[in-house]
C-alpha cells in the first residue's frame, strides 16, 4: 500500500511538471506568431477565439485528426519510434531542472551531466527519422541536423564547465544557491553566457541556424515524410526544447529563482527571466537571416571552440591561483 502511495505521489509530481510544459508549448506557438506578426506590422492569428487565444487548440485538433499517410518503403518500427523518442527525451530533462526553491523532481548531484546525456541521445531521434523515411531529402536533413547538434553540444559543454568550476558543483540547485550568495554568473561570465545563448539557438535548430529545416533548400528536412500526429510530436519536442534551454540559461547565468541582488527568493522570478530568454529566441528569428552551413560550422570550430577552451582555462587558473573570481580579486 505504501509503495502504491509513493507511485501515485511521483505520478502527480510528473503531471504537475508535464502539463504546464505542454500548455506552455502550445501557447509558445501562438506567442511566436503574434510576436513575429507585430514585428512585421501585421496582426498574426486573431480569428479563433478572443485575440486568437484558441488558435493552439485549433492547430492541435487539426494535426491530431488528419489522416496519417505512411510513405512506401519506410522502416515502420523506426519510423514511428523516432517522433515518440524525440518527445520523450524532450520531457525527460524537465525532471532534473529546478523550477523553484525546493521544487525539483530529481535533485541529482550530477544533474547537469545527465541533462547533457539526454540531450546527446536526442540526436538519435533525428537520425532515425531521416533514415527510416527512406527519402534522400529527409536523410540529408537528418545528417545536417545531427552534425549541427553534435557540434554545438561541444561548445555548450565547455561553457557549462565554466559555471561548474565557479560554483564547484554539478548540481543545478547548488549552482543557483552559489549565485544567490554572490552575484549572477551573467556578470563575470558574460562571454560564456552570450556563447551559450547562440549555441542554444543552434542546438534547438532555431533561426538563423535553422538549416536542418530550411524549406527553400531541404523541403523541411528530416521530418518531411511525417504527416499529422507524427509531425506534431516533432513539433512539440522542438518547442519543449526551446523552453527548456531558456530555463537552463536562467538557472546557469541569471540566478534561477533568486531576485536581483538576492534580496527576495521567489519562484516567480525564474519564470519572468525565462520568458525574457524565450522572447529573445523569437526576436532573433525576426531579426537575422539564415546563414550558410559553412558559416555555421566556421562559427563553432574556429571561433567558439577556441574561445570556450580559453575561457575554461582562464577560469580554472583564476580559481587555482587566487581562489577567487572577478570581481573578487582576479582582475
C-alpha positions as CSV (number, residue, x, y, z in Angstrom):
1,X,0.0,0.0,0.0
2,X,2.8,2.4,0.9
3,X,4.6,1.6,-2.4
4,X,1.4,2.3,-4.3
5,X,1.0,5.6,-2.5
6,X,4.6,6.6,-3.4
7,X,4.0,5.8,-7.0
8,X,0.9,7.9,-7.1
9,X,2.7,10.9,-5.5
10,X,5.5,10.6,-8.1
11,X,3.0,10.5,-10.9
12,X,1.3,13.6,-9.6
13,X,4.6,15.4,-9.4
14,X,5.4,14.3,-13.0
15,X,2.0,15.6,-14.2
16,X,2.5,18.9,-12.3
17,X,5.6,19.4,-14.5
18,X,4.5,18.0,-17.8
19,X,1.0,19.5,-18.0
20,X,2.3,23.1,-17.7
21,X,5.1,22.3,-20.1
22,X,2.5,21.1,-22.7
23,X,0.4,24.2,-22.2
24,X,3.4,26.4,-22.5
25,X,4.5,24.7,-25.7
26,X,1.0,25.2,-27.2
27,X,0.9,28.9,-26.4
28,X,4.5,29.5,-27.3
29,X,3.5,28.7,-30.9
30,X,0.8,31.4,-30.6
31,X,3.2,33.8,-28.9
32,X,5.7,33.3,-31.7
33,X,3.2,34.0,-34.4
34,X,1.9,37.1,-32.6
35,X,5.4,38.5,-31.8
36,X,6.6,37.9,-35.4
37,X,3.3,39.4,-36.7
38,X,3.7,42.7,-34.7
39,X,7.4,42.9,-35.6
40,X,6.4,42.7,-39.3
41,X,3.4,45.1,-38.9
42,X,0.6,42.6,-39.1
43,X,-1.8,41.0,-36.6
44,X,-1.0,37.3,-36.5
45,X,-3.7,34.8,-35.5
46,X,-6.8,36.7,-34.4
47,X,-9.8,34.7,-35.6
48,X,-10.1,31.6,-33.5
49,X,-11.2,32.8,-30.0
50,X,-10.6,36.2,-28.5
51,X,-7.4,37.7,-29.9
52,X,-6.7,34.2,-31.3
53,X,-6.2,32.6,-27.9
54,X,-7.9,29.4,-29.1
55,X,-5.6,29.0,-32.1
56,X,-3.3,26.5,-30.4
57,X,-6.3,24.3,-29.7
58,X,-7.5,24.5,-33.3
59,X,-4.0,23.6,-34.5
60,X,-3.8,20.7,-32.2
61,X,-7.2,19.4,-33.3
62,X,-6.2,19.8,-36.9
63,X,-2.9,17.9,-36.6
64,X,-4.2,15.1,-34.4
65,X,-7.3,14.4,-36.6
66,X,-5.6,14.5,-40.0
67,X,-5.2,11.2,-41.9
68,X,-1.8,9.6,-41.3
69,X,-0.4,8.7,-44.7
70,X,2.5,6.3,-44.5
71,X,5.0,6.5,-47.4
72,X,6.0,3.4,-49.2
73,X,9.2,1.5,-48.2
74,X,9.7,3.1,-44.8
75,X,11.0,1.1,-41.9
76,X,7.8,1.1,-39.9
77,X,9.1,0.4,-36.4
78,X,11.8,3.1,-36.5
79,X,9.6,5.5,-38.5
80,X,7.0,5.6,-35.7
81,X,9.5,5.3,-32.8
82,X,11.5,8.4,-33.8
83,X,8.9,11.1,-33.0
84,X,7.9,9.3,-29.8
85,X,11.6,9.2,-28.8
86,X,12.1,12.8,-29.6
87,X,9.2,13.9,-27.4
88,X,10.1,11.5,-24.6
89,X,13.7,12.8,-24.4
90,X,12.5,16.4,-24.5
91,X,10.3,15.8,-21.5
92,X,12.8,13.7,-19.5
93,X,15.2,16.5,-18.9
94,X,12.5,18.6,-17.2
95,X,12.6,16.3,-14.2
96,X,16.1,17.4,-13.4
97,X,15.6,21.2,-13.7
98,X,14.9,23.1,-10.5
99,X,11.8,25.2,-11.2
100,X,11.9,26.9,-7.9
101,X,13.3,26.6,-4.4
102,X,12.6,23.0,-3.2
103,X,10.7,22.4,-6.4
104,X,12.6,19.8,-8.5
105,X,11.5,16.2,-9.3
106,X,15.0,14.7,-9.1
107,X,17.7,16.8,-7.4
108,X,20.7,14.8,-8.5
109,X,24.2,15.6,-7.6
110,X,25.2,15.1,-11.3
111,X,22.1,16.7,-12.7
112,X,23.8,18.9,-15.4
113,X,25.7,15.8,-16.6
114,X,22.6,13.8,-17.0
115,X,20.9,16.7,-18.8
116,X,23.6,16.7,-21.4
117,X,23.5,12.9,-21.7
118,X,19.8,13.1,-22.5
119,X,20.3,15.9,-25.0
120,X,23.0,13.9,-26.8
121,X,20.7,10.9,-27.1
122,X,18.2,13.2,-28.8
123,X,20.3,13.3,-31.9
124,X,19.4,9.6,-32.5
125,X,15.7,10.5,-32.8
126,X,16.6,12.9,-35.7
127,X,18.9,10.3,-37.4
128,X,16.2,7.6,-37.0
129,X,13.6,9.8,-38.6
130,X,15.7,10.7,-41.6
131,X,17.0,7.1,-42.2
132,X,13.6,5.4,-41.6
133,X,11.8,7.7,-44.0
134,X,13.7,6.2,-47.0
135,X,13.9,9.7,-48.6
136,X,17.0,11.4,-49.7
137,X,15.7,14.8,-48.7
138,X,14.8,13.6,-45.2
139,X,18.2,11.8,-44.9
140,X,20.1,14.9,-46.0
141,X,18.2,16.9,-43.4
142,X,18.9,14.4,-40.7
143,X,22.6,14.3,-41.4
144,X,22.8,18.1,-41.3
145,X,20.8,18.2,-38.1
146,X,23.0,15.6,-36.4
147,X,26.2,17.3,-37.5
148,X,24.9,20.7,-36.2
149,X,23.6,19.4,-32.9
150,X,26.6,17.3,-32.1
151,X,29.0,20.2,-33.0
152,X,27.3,22.8,-30.8
153,X,27.0,20.4,-27.9
154,X,30.8,20.7,-27.7
155,X,30.7,24.4,-27.1
156,X,27.7,24.1,-24.7
157,X,29.6,21.5,-22.6
158,X,32.7,23.7,-22.4
159,X,30.7,26.7,-21.5
160,X,28.8,24.9,-18.7
161,X,32.2,23.7,-17.3
162,X,33.0,27.4,-16.5
163,X,29.9,27.6,-14.3
164,X,30.7,24.3,-12.7
165,X,34.2,25.5,-11.9
166,X,32.9,28.7,-10.3
167,X,30.1,27.0,-8.3
168,X,32.1,23.9,-7.5
169,X,29.1,21.6,-8.2
170,X,27.3,19.7,-10.9
171,X,24.0,20.1,-9.0
172,X,21.8,22.8,-10.6
173,X,20.3,23.8,-7.2
174,X,23.7,24.4,-5.8
175,X,24.6,26.5,-8.9
176,X,21.6,28.7,-8.2
177,X,22.4,29.0,-4.5
178,X,26.0,30.0,-5.3
179,X,24.7,32.8,-7.4
180,X,22.2,33.9,-4.7
181,X,25.1,34.1,-2.2
182,X,27.3,36.2,-4.5
183,X,26.2,37.5,-7.9
184,X,24.7,36.2,-11.1
185,X,27.2,34.4,-13.4
186,X,25.9,36.5,-16.2
187,X,28.1,39.4,-15.0
188,X,31.6,37.8,-14.6
189,X,30.9,35.1,-17.3
190,X,29.1,37.3,-19.9
191,X,31.2,35.9,-22.8
192,X,30.2,32.4,-21.8
193,X,26.5,33.5,-21.4
194,X,26.5,35.0,-24.9
195,X,28.1,31.9,-26.5
196,X,25.6,29.7,-24.6
197,X,22.7,31.6,-25.9
198,X,23.9,31.4,-29.5
199,X,24.8,27.7,-29.1
200,X,21.3,27.1,-27.7
201,X,19.9,28.7,-30.9
202,X,21.9,26.2,-33.0
203,X,21.2,23.3,-30.7
204,X,17.4,23.8,-31.0
205,X,17.6,24.5,-34.8
206,X,16.3,28.0,-34.5
207,X,16.9,30.9,-36.8
208,X,19.4,32.0,-38.0
209,X,20.6,28.4,-37.6
210,X,17.5,26.6,-38.8
211,X,19.5,24.9,-41.6
212,X,18.0,21.5,-40.9
213,X,14.6,22.7,-41.7
214,X,15.5,25.1,-44.5
215,X,12.3,24.9,-46.6
216,X,14.0,26.6,-49.5
217,X,16.8,24.0,-49.5
218,X,15.6,20.7,-48.0
219,X,11.8,20.8,-48.1
220,X,11.6,20.9,-44.3
221,X,14.5,18.5,-43.7
222,X,14.3,15.3,-41.6
223,X,10.6,15.5,-40.9
224,X,9.5,16.0,-44.5
225,X,7.9,12.5,-44.7
226,X,6.0,12.9,-41.4
227,X,2.3,13.9,-41.6
228,X,-0.4,14.7,-39.0
229,X,0.3,13.4,-35.5
230,X,3.9,12.2,-36.1
231,X,4.8,15.7,-37.3
232,X,3.0,17.2,-34.3
233,X,5.2,15.1,-31.9
234,X,8.4,16.5,-33.5
235,X,6.9,20.0,-33.3
236,X,6.1,19.6,-29.6
237,X,9.6,18.2,-28.9
238,X,11.3,21.2,-30.7
239,X,9.3,23.8,-28.7
240,X,9.7,22.0,-25.4
241,X,13.4,22.0,-26.0
242,X,13.3,25.8,-26.7
243,X,11.6,26.4,-23.4
244,X,13.9,24.0,-21.6
245,X,17.1,25.7,-22.9
246,X,15.7,29.1,-21.8
247,X,15.1,27.8,-18.3
248,X,18.5,26.2,-18.2
249,X,20.1,29.5,-19.3
250,X,18.2,31.2,-16.4
251,X,19.4,28.7,-13.9
252,X,23.1,28.8,-15.1
253,X,23.5,32.5,-15.6
254,X,20.6,34.5,-14.3
255,X,20.4,33.2,-10.7
256,X,17.4,30.9,-11.2
257,X,14.6,31.8,-8.9
258,X,16.7,34.5,-7.0
259,X,15.7,38.1,-7.4
260,X,18.2,40.9,-8.4
261,X,20.6,41.3,-5.5
262,X,19.5,38.2,-3.8
263,X,17.1,40.1,-1.6
264,X,14.0,38.1,-2.3
265,X,13.8,34.4,-3.2
266,X,10.5,33.6,-5.0
267,X,9.8,31.2,-7.8
268,X,8.1,33.8,-10.0
269,X,11.4,35.3,-10.8
270,X,12.6,32.2,-12.6
271,X,9.6,32.3,-15.0
272,X,9.9,36.0,-15.6
273,X,13.6,35.7,-16.6
274,X,13.0,32.5,-18.6
275,X,10.2,34.3,-20.5
276,X,12.5,37.1,-21.5
277,X,15.0,34.5,-22.9
278,X,12.2,32.8,-24.8
279,X,11.3,36.2,-26.2
280,X,14.9,36.7,-27.3
281,X,14.6,33.4,-29.3
282,X,11.7,35.0,-31.2
283,X,13.4,38.3,-31.5
284,X,16.5,36.8,-33.1
285,X,14.3,34.9,-35.6
286,X,12.6,38.1,-36.7
287,X,15.9,40.0,-37.0
288,X,18.5,37.8,-38.7
289,X,18.5,35.9,-42.0
290,X,19.5,32.2,-42.2
291,X,23.3,31.8,-42.5
292,X,25.2,29.3,-44.8
293,X,26.2,25.9,-43.5
294,X,29.9,26.6,-43.8
295,X,29.4,29.8,-41.8
296,X,27.6,27.7,-39.1
297,X,30.5,25.3,-38.8
298,X,33.1,28.1,-39.0
299,X,31.5,29.9,-36.1
300,X,31.8,26.8,-33.9
301,X,35.1,25.1,-34.8
302,X,37.1,28.3,-35.5
303,X,35.5,30.8,-33.1
304,X,33.5,29.3,-30.2
305,X,35.7,26.3,-29.6
306,X,39.0,28.1,-29.0
307,X,37.3,30.9,-27.1
308,X,35.4,28.5,-24.8
309,X,38.6,26.4,-24.2
310,X,40.4,29.6,-23.3
311,X,37.6,30.7,-21.0
312,X,37.7,27.4,-19.2
313,X,41.5,27.6,-18.8
314,X,41.4,31.2,-17.6
315,X,38.6,30.4,-15.1
316,X,40.5,27.4,-13.8
317,X,43.7,29.4,-13.4
318,X,42.0,32.2,-11.5
319,X,40.4,29.7,-9.1
320,X,43.5,27.7,-8.7
321,X,46.0,30.6,-8.2
322,X,43.8,33.2,-6.4
323,X,40.9,31.1,-5.1
324,X,38.7,33.9,-6.4
325,X,36.7,35.0,-9.5
326,X,36.2,38.6,-10.8
327,X,35.3,40.9,-9.3
328,X,36.7,39.3,-6.1
329,X,40.4,39.8,-6.8
330,X,41.4,38.1,-10.1
331,X,41.3,41.1,-12.4
